[in-house]
Amino acid sequence: MPRFADHLYRDGPDNPFPGIKALERRLGREIPHRLGSNEGLDMPHRALEARFGAALSDLARGYGDAEAMGVRTRLAAALNVELENLLVDAGADSLLALSLRAVAPAGTTVVTSAGSYPTFGYFAAGQGCRIVETHYQQAPGLLAPDLGALAEAANREDARLVYLANPDNPGGHLHGDAAIAALRDALPDSCTLLLDEAYHDFRPDAPSHAVLPGVIRVRTFSKAHGLAGLRIGYALVDTEAHAMLMKVRIHYAVSSLAEAAAETLLDHPDETREHIEAVIGRRERLASHLRGLGAEVLPSATNFIAVRLPNAELAAKAHGDLLAAGSLIHRPPHPALGHILRISAVEDALLPGRLAALEEVLAQG
C-alpha cells in the first residue's frame, strides 16, 4: 500500500505561484519592479504605521516567501539537517492538517490516544477519517500514551497514520528517542507516524533532530519562541514526504511578518534559551507549590503542569470555579481524561490567590 494519497504519486500539481523570492533565487538576481502579483503595494498604511511602525507596514503589503527560505536556512544550520528536510507552515495545527491531507484520505483509519490533543481528532474527523483510540497508561506518577497499544492498533486496523504528541499534551510525559524509534519500527510500512513535538524545546534531554523515514515531526514557534499569534511552525520530514506535502500545501499560508519574526528569533537564540529556562523554573515552582497542598502533579517535559484529581467531578468543579473567578485553565474534553487539569507555567499562575479555587478543592479532597 502506498504511504501517501494515491493521487499524489502522479506528476504535479505544482505550485502555480511560487512567488517573487523563489523567482529571484532561480534567476540569481533581484527583481526590483513588482508589477504582477496584484498586491496592495501602494497602500499608504498610515493607520497601520502609526500603531505598529514602518517595518510592519512594509511587511504587510507583500506576500511572504512561499518557500520560507530565510527560516529554513536558519533552521537547517541550527538543527544540522538539509533544506529539503524542512517544511514551514502556519503553525503546528496547520502542519497536522496538511499531514492528514497528504497521508490519510477520507475513509482511511488513523490511530491516536484517547484524550490526546483534540485538534488532531477534529481535523481527522473533518477529513473523513475513521479514528481508532487507544488507552493511556495510568499509574501513580504516570500518565502516558501507550506506545505498544498504538502499534498494535495500527497493525490490527491497517492504519494509514498514527498520531503521538511527544512530550504529551495534556499529560506532559516524554517518551525518549529510543522508544519513538521502536514505535516507528513496529508500525506497518505504509503507516506514517505523525509526531507532534510542539513542546520539544522544554525537554530535559537533548532531543534528536534526526529525519526518520515514515515520520513527520511537527514543531512550532508558538511556545518557546512566543509567536503563537503569528502562526508559524515547521516539520522535519524525509525528501519524499517534503515533495508530497508541498503538493497540498497552501503556498502563502505563512505571512511575511511571521517569517520575519521567526528569522529574528532564530538569529537571537539566547533570548529563546533565557525564556525556556525561566519557564522551566516557573513550572517547577508551580508543581512544588501544588504538591505541597497534596495535589498529584505529573512529571512534565513541557511549559505546563498536569494535575490529576481523584475524579472528573472534582476536576470539573475546580475548572468551573476558577473560570468564575476569571482564571482559565484547561480540562481535557475527552471523558477518558476528564480528571486532569492542565495549567500553563506563566508567572500569573504563581500569584497568591490566583489558583485559590483549585486550592480549596484540594483542601476538601
Secondary structure by P-SEA (a helix, b strand, c coil): cccccccccccccccccccaaaaaaaacccccccccccccccccaaaaaacccaaaaaaaaccccccaaaaaaaaaaaaccccccccccccaaaaaaaaaaacccccbbbbbcccccaaaaaaaaaabbbbbbbbcccccccccccaaaaaaaaaaacccbbbbccccccccccccaaaaaaaaaaccccbbbbccccccccccccccccccccbbbbbcccccccccccccbbbbbcaaaaaaaaaacccccccaaaaaaaaaaaacaaaaaaaaaaaaaaaaaaaaaaaaaccccccccccbbbbbcccaaaaaaaaaaaaaacbbbbcccccccccbbbbcccccccccccaaaaaaaaaac
